[in-house]
Amino acid sequence: MLTFTFLWQAVGQAKPNMSVVLPEQRNAYAADFYLNALTGFSASKKGTSNAVIADLSKQKSGSVTAKYKQQVHGVEVFNREYNLIMDKEHNLVAGSGYFANTSANTKRSLAPLADFVGAEQSIKQAIKKLADINVFLTKSTEQGDYVKYTVTNQSGDKVVLGQPRAKKVFFEVNGQLESAYYVEVADKNSLESDCFSYVIGAKTAKYISKKI
């Protein structure tokens, strides 16, 4: 089940009381007010499922845009986000997006956490699908939520560029969360090189999603 909302030019939408809010905090405060009004989520509410602000920007026109992503137990829910646009007076202009509904599934959302046993098999699966080569991976560095790996070819004549990286994510399938890894990898064949991202099941190494 999704918490889905699309709203355009909300006439009569209640506005936040900004009189007690410091000027430098007003954009975030107003955005969070509207997010809570439209979805029931709030960046200031802490619980099993949280909205985390990913971007808050003021445009040259004075309008403000805010992007929120969903996390469950601190792990990002892939492709579940909500976006807001406000005018310079902090009136809501538009809101769109959706979050996974986990309000009644606390125990169920805990179960996939045990499946995050390691990113290596997911990266290998992504490389195999991309370039049909077998590789050996060595953990290199951690950078934020990502873990980077150094690649050594074991078979095949294609080359993986740079260091592929992966991070834990949840992926919603038929209203249930599954553990997965979001993987970024680049391959080189002759004079061309491309970057790809994959979502691979953490437990099954099943291919879920691909994007160039």
N, C-alpha and C positions, 0 to 999 in steps of 0.2 A: 504494500500500500504506500502511496506517495502523498506527501503533503505538498500539493501543487497550487500555485497561485499565479495568475497573470492579471495585472491591473494597469490600466492606462488612463492618465489624467483623472485622478481620483477626486471627484467633486464631493465635498462634505467630509473628507477624511479628517479625523481628529489630528491635531498637531501637538507636538511635545511642548511642555512648558520650559522655555529656555532661560527664564529670568534668573534662575539660581545656578546656571551652568556657565563655567568659564568659557570665554570666546574660543580658546584653542581646543576645547573639548566638544564644541557644539556639533560639528559635523558627525563625529562618531556617535554622540548621544542621540541625535535625531535619526540617524540611520538605524541604530539599534531599536529605537522606539517603533519605527515603522516595521522592521523585521518581526518584532514580537507581535505587533498588531495583525500582521498578515499571515504569519506562519505559526505563531506560538513559540518560536525559537528566539533566543537572545544570547548575544555574546557574553553577557554578564551573568547568565545562569549557568551553573556548573552541575553536571550530571552525567549519566551514561552517554547521552548523545548531545553534542554541543555544536553551536554555530561559531566558527572562527573567522574573523575578518581577514581576507586575503589581500584586499586592496581598497584604499580609500583615497580618492583623488578629487581635487578641485580643478575645474576646467577654466579656461580663459573667460568664458561667459559668466562665470560665477556659480554655475551648476555644480553639483557634487555627485559623484558616482561611488557606489560601494559594492564590493563583491564579498560574499560569504561562502565558505566551504563547510561541509559537515564532517565532523569527526565522531567516532564511536570508540569509547575507551582510548582516546588519544590517537586513533588511527583514522586517516582520511577515508571517507566513503567516495569512491571514484565516481566522477561525473554527477555528483549531487551538490548543487550550489544554488545560491539565490542572489539576484542582482537588483539594486535599487538606483533610481535617479531622483534627485531632489533639485529644486531651483535654488537660487541664491538666498531666498527667504526661508529655506528649509521646508517648503511645501513638497509633498510627495508628487512626483510627475509620473513615475512608472515603477512597477516591481514585477519581476518574472523569475521563474525557476522552480525548483522542487527539492525537497529533502526526503530521505527514506524515513518512514514512520517506524520508530523503534520503541515507542512509549509502552507497549504491552509485551515487549520481547526482550527484557533485560537478560534473562537466563539464556535465551537463544542466541543473543548477540555475544555472550561470553564464550560460547563453545568454539567459534572459529579462531579465537585467539591462540588456541593450542596448536593450530596448524601452521603457524609461522615458524617453521623449523630452520629455514635458511633460504637465501635467494638464489643459490648457485644453480639448482635444477631449473628454475624459471628462466634464468639468463641463458643457460644452455639450450633450453627449449626454444627460446626466441631466436637465438643464433642459428639453430638447426632449421627453423622454419624460414628464416631470412636467406641464409646462404648455403644450407645443406652441408655444413662442416661440423666436425667434432672438435671441441676445444677443451683445454685445461684452464681452470680459473684459479687465480690467487687473489685473496682479499687485499685491497690496496689501502684505501682510506675511507673514512666516514665523513660525510658532508651534509649537515642537517639531517633530514630523514633518509637520505640516500646512502647506500654503500657502493663504493666503486671497486671494480675488479680489473686485474691485468689478465690479458688473454694470451694463451699460447696455442697455436694450431696443432691438432693431432692428426687431422686428415683434411683433405680438400685444398684447392688452390686459391680460394678467395681469402681476403684479408679483412679482419675486423679492425676498424680504425679506433684509435684512442682507447678509453676505458669505459666499457659499458657500466651502467649503474642501475640500481633497483631500489625501490622503497615499498614498504608494506602498505596495502590498501584493502579496504573492503569493497566488494562488488555485489550489487543487489541483483538477485535472480528470483523472480516470482515472489517478491516480498520478503525474501530472506537474504541475510548477509553471508557472503562466502569470503574466506580469506584468499588474498591474491597478492601478486607482486606487479607493480608497474615498472616496466623495464624499458630503458632507452639504449639503443645500440646503433652503430653506424657501420656500414660495410663498404668496401672498395672493390670494384671490378673494372679492370682496365683504367680508363681515364675518368670514370664517373664514380661519384660517391653519394650516398643517400643516408639520411638519418630516419630511424623508425622508432616508434614506441609500441609496446605490447602490454596487455594485461594477461597474466598467466596465473592459473589457479595454483595456490601455494601447496595444496595437498595432492592434487591430481596432476599438476603440470599441464592442465588442459588450457588450450588457447582460447581466450575469451574475446579479445579485442585487439585491433591493430590500427595504427594511424601513422601516416608519413609526416 
